[in-house]
């Protein structure tokens, strides 16, 4: 059956309280220990965005969750804390649960898939009664995650895929920023990657970024040609300009804008620094629909090869611009 998380179980563990608004907040019984655990993490920006900031960081998606969904998140975090697992493990579980069931304990699914993580009894995940028990399901998910080689050093969605083995592996990335926001909000952890509040501050523009910017600016006025060769500098399309700019700085990027989105450290777009790549997509939440890339110059400006009839140029950009993806990419990191 479709059941909500049993709040009484959580309250008994001493890790969850209900505040006056009815929203669940995970309260650690040992905040000092949690802070120490977080500080022990090494900074790895390539794991994806981890920020509790508002716009573009998952706060919007988190704000649309129901009490049932937030209760599931609270359970995932509280069990993770009980088991002394790093916040990265909580994030993997949140992304998997949101993707598989919308963070609900379902009594139905594809074939015999059931529960928060759509575990299949026929595949050895447990009995139907067990996999639809939220506490069992979360613990079982963590058990399997901990057996994934090097799971801590992968992007959270990749680790979720290693546990779930979905036919659609990229879909777990969609909830990356939301899961990170919830770690900060419900888990009261403000530094889940070990990188501090916002990765952009801790990854300043490099000499490589400076060289790439210099190259891109030197191409202003040259024509846009879709599919332009990357072996000359007579014309460009959006991704060939980025490829050649970073190639001049000693960094190899793949050819297309969609591939370039996966070619560096992700960070919230509002924290972009000069040299970072910005992306536009028909569906901002789905990287598979990316159709354009440009280089951020700082001070609200980008350089880009935009479209036919428009030469390489500089223009202003707004973080609320239509189709702008919420994550920027820092090549070479």
C-alpha positions as CSV (number, residue, x, y, z in Angstrom):
1,X,0.0,0.0,0.0
2,X,1.1,3.6,-0.5
3,X,2.1,4.5,3.1
4,X,3.6,7.5,4.7
5,X,6.7,7.2,6.8
6,X,5.7,6.4,10.4
7,X,6.8,9.5,12.3
8,X,6.6,7.8,15.6
9,X,9.4,5.5,14.7
10,X,11.6,8.5,14.0
11,X,10.6,10.4,17.1
12,X,11.5,7.3,19.2
13,X,15.0,7.4,17.8
14,X,15.3,10.9,19.1
15,X,16.4,12.3,15.8
16,X,13.2,14.0,14.4
17,X,11.0,16.7,15.7
18,X,7.9,18.3,14.2
19,X,8.0,22.1,14.4
20,X,4.9,24.3,14.5
21,X,4.5,24.4,10.7
22,X,4.3,20.7,10.5
23,X,7.6,20.4,8.5
24,X,10.0,17.7,9.6
25,X,13.5,18.8,10.6
26,X,16.2,16.3,11.4
27,X,17.9,17.3,14.7
28,X,21.2,15.7,15.5
29,X,21.8,14.5,19.0
30,X,25.4,15.4,18.6
31,X,25.9,18.4,16.3
32,X,29.6,18.6,17.1
33,X,30.1,15.0,15.9
34,X,28.3,15.8,12.7
35,X,30.4,18.8,12.1
36,X,33.6,16.8,12.6
37,X,32.4,14.2,10.2
38,X,31.7,16.8,7.6
39,X,35.0,18.5,8.0
40,X,36.8,15.2,7.5
41,X,35.5,15.1,3.9
42,X,38.0,16.0,1.2
43,X,36.8,18.7,-1.2
44,X,35.7,17.1,-4.5
45,X,33.8,19.7,-6.6
46,X,33.4,17.2,-9.5
47,X,30.7,15.4,-7.4
48,X,28.2,18.0,-8.2
49,X,26.5,21.0,-6.6
50,X,26.3,21.1,-2.8
51,X,24.8,24.3,-1.5
52,X,22.0,25.4,0.7
53,X,21.6,28.7,-1.2
54,X,18.2,29.6,-2.6
55,X,17.8,30.3,-6.3
56,X,19.0,27.6,-8.7
57,X,20.2,25.3,-5.9
58,X,17.3,22.9,-5.5
59,X,15.4,25.0,-3.0
60,X,12.5,25.3,-5.4
61,X,12.1,21.6,-5.9
62,X,12.5,21.0,-2.2
63,X,9.8,23.5,-1.4
64,X,7.3,21.5,-3.4
65,X,7.7,18.3,-1.5
66,X,4.8,17.0,0.6
67,X,5.1,16.2,4.3
68,X,5.2,12.5,3.3
69,X,8.1,13.1,1.0
70,X,10.0,15.2,3.6
71,X,9.3,12.5,6.1
72,X,11.1,10.0,3.9
73,X,14.1,12.4,3.5
74,X,14.2,12.8,7.3
75,X,14.2,9.0,7.6
76,X,17.1,8.7,5.1
77,X,19.1,11.3,6.9
78,X,18.4,10.0,10.4
79,X,19.4,6.4,9.5
80,X,22.4,7.7,7.7
81,X,23.5,9.5,10.9
82,X,22.8,6.5,13.0
83,X,25.1,4.4,10.8
84,X,27.8,7.1,10.8
85,X,27.5,7.5,7.0
86,X,28.8,10.7,5.3
87,X,26.3,13.2,3.9
88,X,27.2,12.0,0.4
89,X,25.5,8.7,1.2
90,X,22.3,10.5,2.2
91,X,22.4,12.5,-1.0
92,X,22.7,9.3,-3.1
93,X,19.7,7.7,-1.3
94,X,17.6,10.9,-1.6
95,X,18.2,11.1,-5.3
96,X,17.5,7.4,-5.8
97,X,14.3,7.6,-3.8
98,X,13.0,10.7,-5.5
99,X,13.6,9.2,-8.9
100,X,12.2,5.7,-8.2
101,X,9.1,6.6,-6.2
102,X,8.9,10.3,-5.6
103,X,10.1,9.5,-2.0
104,X,7.0,7.5,-1.2
105,X,6.7,3.9,0.0
106,X,4.6,2.5,-2.9
107,X,2.9,-0.9,-3.0
108,X,3.2,-1.1,-6.8
109,X,5.7,-0.6,-9.5
110,X,7.3,-2.2,-12.6
111,X,6.8,-5.9,-12.4
112,X,7.3,-6.7,-8.6
113,X,9.1,-3.4,-7.7
114,X,7.9,-2.0,-4.4
115,X,8.7,0.7,-1.8
116,X,10.8,3.8,-1.8
117,X,13.5,2.4,-4.0
118,X,11.3,0.1,-6.0
119,X,13.2,-2.9,-4.8
120,X,12.2,-6.3,-6.3
121,X,11.6,-9.2,-3.9
122,X,12.2,-11.6,-6.8
123,X,15.7,-10.2,-7.1
124,X,16.7,-10.8,-3.5
125,X,16.0,-7.4,-2.0
126,X,13.7,-8.8,0.7
127,X,10.1,-9.9,1.1
128,X,7.2,-7.6,0.0
129,X,6.6,-6.7,3.6
130,X,10.2,-5.8,4.1
131,X,10.8,-3.7,1.0
132,X,7.7,-1.7,1.7
133,X,8.9,-1.0,5.3
134,X,10.7,2.4,5.0
135,X,13.2,1.6,7.7
136,X,14.1,-1.7,6.1
137,X,14.3,-0.2,2.7
138,X,16.6,2.7,3.6
139,X,18.9,0.3,5.5
140,X,19.0,-2.1,2.6
141,X,19.8,0.7,0.2
142,X,22.7,1.7,2.3
143,X,23.9,-1.9,2.6
144,X,24.1,-2.2,-1.2
145,X,25.6,1.3,-1.7
146,X,28.5,0.5,0.7
147,X,29.4,-2.4,-1.5
148,X,29.7,-0.2,-4.6
149,X,33.5,0.3,-5.3
150,X,34.6,3.9,-4.9
151,X,31.0,5.2,-4.5
152,X,32.2,8.2,-2.5
153,X,34.2,9.5,-5.4
154,X,31.5,9.4,-8.0
155,X,28.7,11.9,-8.8
156,X,25.8,10.9,-6.6
157,X,23.5,10.0,-9.5
158,X,26.1,7.6,-10.8
159,X,26.2,5.8,-7.4
160,X,22.4,5.7,-7.3
161,X,22.5,4.0,-10.7
162,X,25.1,1.5,-9.4
163,X,22.6,0.5,-6.7
164,X,19.4,0.7,-8.8
165,X,20.7,-0.5,-12.2
166,X,18.1,1.4,-14.1
167,X,17.7,1.3,-17.9
168,X,17.7,5.2,-17.7
169,X,20.9,5.9,-15.8
170,X,21.0,9.7,-16.3
171,X,17.7,10.4,-14.7
172,X,19.1,10.3,-11.1
173,X,21.1,13.5,-11.8
174,X,17.9,15.5,-12.1
175,X,17.5,15.7,-8.3
176,X,21.1,16.4,-7.4
177,X,20.7,20.0,-6.4
178,X,17.5,19.3,-4.5
179,X,19.0,16.5,-2.5
180,X,22.0,18.6,-1.6
181,X,19.7,21.4,-0.5
182,X,17.8,19.0,1.7
183,X,21.0,17.8,3.3
184,X,21.6,21.3,4.5
185,X,18.0,22.1,5.4
186,X,16.8,18.9,7.1
187,X,20.2,17.4,8.0
188,X,21.6,20.7,9.2
189,X,24.8,20.1,7.3
190,X,26.1,23.2,5.4
191,X,29.3,21.7,3.9
192,X,28.4,18.3,2.5
193,X,31.2,18.2,0.0
194,X,33.9,19.4,2.3
195,X,34.3,22.4,-0.1
196,X,32.7,25.0,2.0
197,X,29.6,27.1,1.2
198,X,29.6,27.3,-2.5
199,X,32.2,25.8,-4.7
200,X,32.9,28.8,-6.8
201,X,34.6,30.6,-3.9
202,X,36.9,27.7,-3.3
203,X,37.8,27.1,-6.9
204,X,38.9,30.5,-8.1
205,X,39.6,31.2,-11.8
206,X,42.8,29.5,-12.9
207,X,45.5,30.3,-15.4
208,X,43.8,27.8,-17.7
209,X,40.6,29.7,-17.5
210,X,42.4,32.9,-18.2
211,X,44.0,31.4,-21.3
212,X,40.7,30.1,-22.5
213,X,39.0,33.5,-22.1
214,X,41.8,35.2,-24.0
215,X,41.4,32.8,-26.9
216,X,37.6,33.2,-27.0
217,X,37.7,37.0,-26.9
218,X,40.2,36.9,-29.8
219,X,37.6,35.2,-32.0
220,X,35.0,38.0,-31.8
221,X,33.5,38.9,-35.2
222,X,34.2,35.6,-36.7
223,X,31.1,33.9,-38.3
224,X,28.9,31.2,-36.8
225,X,28.8,28.0,-38.8
226,X,27.0,25.0,-37.4
227,X,29.3,22.0,-37.3
228,X,32.4,24.2,-37.8
229,X,35.6,22.2,-38.0
230,X,37.7,22.3,-34.9
231,X,40.9,22.3,-36.9
232,X,40.9,25.9,-37.9
233,X,39.8,29.3,-36.5
234,X,37.8,30.8,-39.4
235,X,34.4,30.1,-38.0
236,X,32.7,28.5,-35.0
237,X,29.6,27.0,-33.5
238,X,28.9,27.3,-29.8
239,X,30.7,24.2,-28.7
240,X,33.6,24.4,-31.1
241,X,34.5,27.8,-29.7
242,X,34.6,26.4,-26.2
243,X,36.6,23.3,-27.3
244,X,39.2,25.4,-29.1
245,X,39.4,28.0,-26.3
246,X,40.1,25.4,-23.7
247,X,42.3,23.4,-26.0
248,X,44.5,26.5,-26.2
249,X,44.8,26.3,-22.4
250,X,45.8,22.6,-22.4
251,X,42.3,21.2,-21.5
252,X,40.5,18.7,-23.7
253,X,36.8,19.1,-24.1
254,X,34.4,16.8,-26.0
255,X,32.8,18.2,-29.2
256,X,29.2,18.8,-28.3
257,X,27.6,21.1,-25.8
258,X,25.7,18.2,-24.2
259,X,29.0,16.3,-23.7
260,X,30.7,19.4,-22.4
261,X,28.2,19.6,-19.6
262,X,29.8,16.5,-18.2
263,X,33.4,17.6,-18.7
264,X,34.2,19.4,-15.4
265,X,33.1,20.4,-11.9
266,X,29.4,21.3,-11.6
267,X,28.5,24.3,-9.4
268,X,25.4,26.5,-9.0
269,X,25.2,28.9,-12.0
270,X,24.9,31.9,-9.7
271,X,28.4,31.1,-8.4
272,X,30.0,30.9,-11.9
273,X,33.4,32.4,-12.2
274,X,35.2,33.7,-15.4
275,X,36.0,30.8,-17.7
276,X,33.1,28.6,-16.5
277,X,30.7,27.2,-19.1
278,X,27.0,28.1,-19.0
279,X,24.4,25.9,-20.8
280,X,21.0,26.3,-22.3
281,X,18.5,23.5,-22.6
282,X,14.9,23.0,-23.9
283,X,14.2,21.5,-20.5
284,X,16.5,23.1,-18.0
285,X,16.2,20.1,-15.7
286,X,17.2,17.6,-18.4
287,X,20.9,17.8,-19.7
288,X,19.9,15.6,-22.6
289,X,18.1,18.7,-24.1
290,X,21.1,21.0,-23.9
291,X,21.5,22.9,-27.2
292,X,23.9,25.8,-26.4
293,X,27.0,26.6,-24.4
294,X,28.8,29.9,-23.7
295,X,31.7,31.1,-21.6
296,X,31.1,33.3,-18.6
297,X,33.4,36.3,-18.4
298,X,32.2,37.7,-15.1
299,X,30.2,40.9,-14.3
300,X,27.1,39.3,-16.0
301,X,28.8,38.9,-19.4
302,X,29.4,35.9,-21.7
303,X,31.2,35.3,-25.0
304,X,29.5,33.0,-27.4
305,X,29.0,31.7,-30.9
306,X,25.2,32.0,-30.8
307,X,23.5,31.2,-34.2
308,X,23.7,31.6,-37.9
309,X,24.1,35.2,-39.1
310,X,25.4,36.3,-35.7
311,X,29.2,36.4,-35.3
312,X,31.1,35.5,-32.1
313,X,30.3,38.3,-29.6
314,X,30.0,39.3,-26.0
315,X,26.5,39.9,-24.4
316,X,24.9,40.2,-21.0
317,X,23.3,37.2,-19.3
318,X,20.8,37.0,-16.5
319,X,20.5,34.1,-14.1
320,X,16.7,34.1,-14.7
321,X,17.2,33.9,-18.5
322,X,14.9,31.3,-20.2
323,X,16.4,27.9,-20.8
324,X,19.5,28.6,-18.7
325,X,20.6,25.4,-16.9
326,X,21.0,25.8,-13.1
327,X,24.5,24.4,-13.1
328,X,27.6,25.8,-14.6
329,X,30.7,23.7,-15.5
330,X,34.3,24.4,-14.6
331,X,36.5,22.6,-17.2
332,X,39.8,21.1,-16.1
333,X,38.7,20.5,-12.5
